[in-house]
Amino acid sequence: MLPLEEFTDLPREAMESQLSTLANLIIFCVVIGFFALAVRKRVNLYEGFVDGAKDGFKTAVGIIPYLVAMLVAVGVLRASGALDLFLDGVRYAVSTIGLDTRWVDGLPTALMKPLSGSGAQGLLLETMAEHGADSFAGRLASVVQGSTETTFYVLAVYFGAVQVQRTRHALPAALTADAAGVIGAVIICTILYGAL
């Protein structure tokens, strides 16, 4: 591997090759580490793998209804035009106050991310295609993508897998964290890229 200064000066193809090699090495070391730990603890690797695969298959089949419900909700939100209507309302409210509205163009990713990671990725790509990857909206959507979580997806899948019916404080806490991530992303991007 190259030192960091030399690594950042590499052409894109060489950098991707180096990163791919590093990622493969890390995964290989993790797998070997699990094998070594299993041998040390005298665990039968084959039986453990088969039992885990059976449990994984049962979990995957059990969460299908939750996944279908989430995908339908995301599809309805995007196809109905409700998202565009909401953004127009936010843009109007922000312009009435007298603030710059460029950050509103990065909000679709923020609104979709709690519902679906792939839906948010699609909206991120749409934002970049419409405004440009180096635009404020493109940069904001990228930062939002990394600073928020697929809250409803995680709750549906994980709580559904273990048959939890009442999420109690998990949903408000997770949505508060998502809101903090979005607000932080807007503030940081404003400071770094000067939108307002």
C-alpha positions in Angstrom: 0.0 0.0 0.0 1.1 3.5 -0.7 1.5 6.4 1.9 -1.6 8.7 2.0 0.1 11.5 0.1 1.0 9.2 -2.8 -2.4 7.5 -2.7 -4.3 10.7 -3.2 -2.3 11.5 -6.3 -3.0 8.2 -8.0 -5.3 8.1 -11.1 -8.8 6.9 -10.4 -8.3 3.4 -11.8 -5.2 2.8 -9.7 -6.9 4.2 -6.6 -10.0 1.9 -7.1 -7.6 -1.0 -7.5 -5.8 -0.2 -4.3 -9.1 0.3 -2.4 -10.5 -3.0 -3.8 -7.4 -4.9 -2.7 -7.5 -3.4 0.8 -11.3 -4.2 1.1 -10.7 -7.8 0.0 -7.8 -8.1 2.5 -9.9 -6.8 5.4 -12.8 -9.2 4.5 -10.4 -12.1 4.3 -8.9 -11.3 7.6 -12.3 -11.0 9.3 -13.3 -14.4 7.9 -10.0 -16.0 9.0 -10.5 -14.4 12.4 -13.9 -16.0 12.8 -12.5 -19.3 11.8 -9.6 -19.0 14.3 -12.0 -18.0 17.1 -14.3 -20.9 16.3 -11.4 -23.4 16.4 -10.2 -21.9 19.6 -13.6 -22.2 21.2 -14.0 -25.7 19.7 -17.1 -24.9 17.8 -18.2 -27.1 14.9 -17.9 -24.7 12.0 -20.1 -26.6 9.5 -23.0 -27.1 11.9 -22.8 -23.5 13.1 -22.9 -22.3 9.5 -25.9 -24.6 8.6 -27.8 -23.5 11.7 -27.1 -19.8 10.9 -28.2 -20.3 7.3 -31.5 -21.9 8.4 -32.2 -19.1 10.8 -31.3 -16.5 8.2 -33.7 -18.0 5.7 -36.5 -18.0 8.3 -35.8 -14.4 9.1 -35.7 -13.4 5.4 -39.1 -15.0 4.7 -40.6 -13.5 7.9 -39.7 -9.9 6.9 -41.1 -10.1 3.3 -44.5 -8.5 4.3 -42.7 -5.6 6.0 -40.4 -5.0 3.0 -43.4 -5.1 0.6 -45.3 -2.5 2.7 -42.3 -0.2 2.8 -41.7 -0.4 -1.0 -45.3 0.3 -1.7 -45.3 3.3 0.6 -42.2 4.7 -1.1 -43.6 4.1 -4.5 -46.9 5.9 -3.7 -45.0 8.9 -2.2 -42.8 9.3 -5.3 -45.5 8.7 -7.9 -48.3 10.8 -6.3 -46.4 14.0 -6.6 -46.8 14.6 -2.8 -43.1 15.1 -2.5 -42.9 17.8 -5.1 -45.9 19.6 -3.6 -44.3 19.5 -0.1 -41.0 20.9 -1.5 -42.8 23.7 -3.3 -44.5 24.6 0.1 -41.2 24.6 1.9 -39.6 26.7 -0.8 -42.4 29.3 -0.6 -42.2 29.4 3.2 -38.4 29.9 3.2 -38.5 32.5 0.5 -41.3 34.4 2.4 -38.9 34.6 5.4 -36.3 36.0 3.0 -33.8 33.1 3.1 -32.0 31.5 0.2 -34.0 28.5 -1.0 -31.2 26.5 -2.7 -30.9 24.1 0.2 -34.6 23.0 -0.4 -33.4 21.2 -3.6 -31.4 18.8 -1.4 -34.4 17.9 0.8 -35.9 15.0 -1.3 -33.0 12.8 -0.2 -33.5 13.8 3.4 -37.2 13.1 3.2 -36.8 9.7 1.5 -33.8 8.4 3.5 -35.9 7.4 6.6 -38.1 5.4 4.3 -35.8 3.7 1.9 -32.0 3.8 1.3 -32.4 2.8 -2.4 -35.2 5.5 -2.9 -32.9 8.1 -1.3 -30.0 7.0 -3.6 -32.3 7.4 -6.6 -33.3 10.9 -5.4 -29.7 11.7 -4.8 -28.8 10.8 -8.4 -31.8 12.8 -9.7 -30.6 15.8 -7.7 -27.1 15.5 -9.1 -28.5 15.0 -12.7 -30.7 18.1 -12.4 -28.4 20.5 -10.5 -25.0 18.9 -11.0 -22.8 16.9 -8.7 -20.8 19.9 -7.6 -23.8 22.1 -7.0 -24.9 23.0 -3.5 -28.0 20.7 -3.8 -25.8 17.8 -5.0 -23.3 18.2 -2.2 -26.1 18.7 0.4 -27.9 15.6 -0.7 -24.6 13.6 -0.5 -24.0 14.8 3.0 -27.6 14.0 4.0 -27.2 10.5 2.5 -24.3 9.8 4.8 -25.7 11.5 8.0 -29.1 9.9 8.2 -30.5 6.4 8.5 -33.2 4.3 6.9 -35.2 4.6 10.1 -38.6 3.1 9.0 -36.9 0.4 7.0 -34.7 -0.6 10.0 -37.7 -0.6 12.4 -39.8 -2.6 10.0 -37.2 -5.2 9.3 -35.5 -5.6 12.7 -38.6 -5.2 14.9 -40.6 -7.3 12.5 -38.0 -10.0 12.5 -38.2 -10.4 16.3 -42.0 -9.8 16.4 -41.9 -6.5 18.3 -45.3 -4.8 18.0 -44.6 -1.6 20.1 -41.5 0.3 19.3 -41.9 2.7 22.3 -39.2 5.3 22.2 -37.2 3.9 19.3 -39.1 5.7 16.5 -39.0 9.2 18.1 -35.4 8.8 19.0 -34.4 7.7 15.5 -36.4 10.4 13.8 -34.8 13.0 16.1 -31.4 11.7 15.1 -32.4 11.9 11.5 -33.6 15.5 11.9 -30.3 16.4 13.7 -28.4 14.9 10.8 -30.3 16.9 8.2 -30.0 20.2 10.1 -26.3 19.5 10.7 -25.8 18.7 7.0 -27.5 22.0 6.0 -25.4 24.0 8.5 -22.1 22.3 7.5 -22.8 22.6 3.8 -23.8 26.2 4.2 -20.5 26.9 6.0 -18.4 25.0 3.6 -20.1 25.8 0.3 -21.7 29.2 1.2 -25.3 28.7 -0.1 -26.9 31.3 2.2 
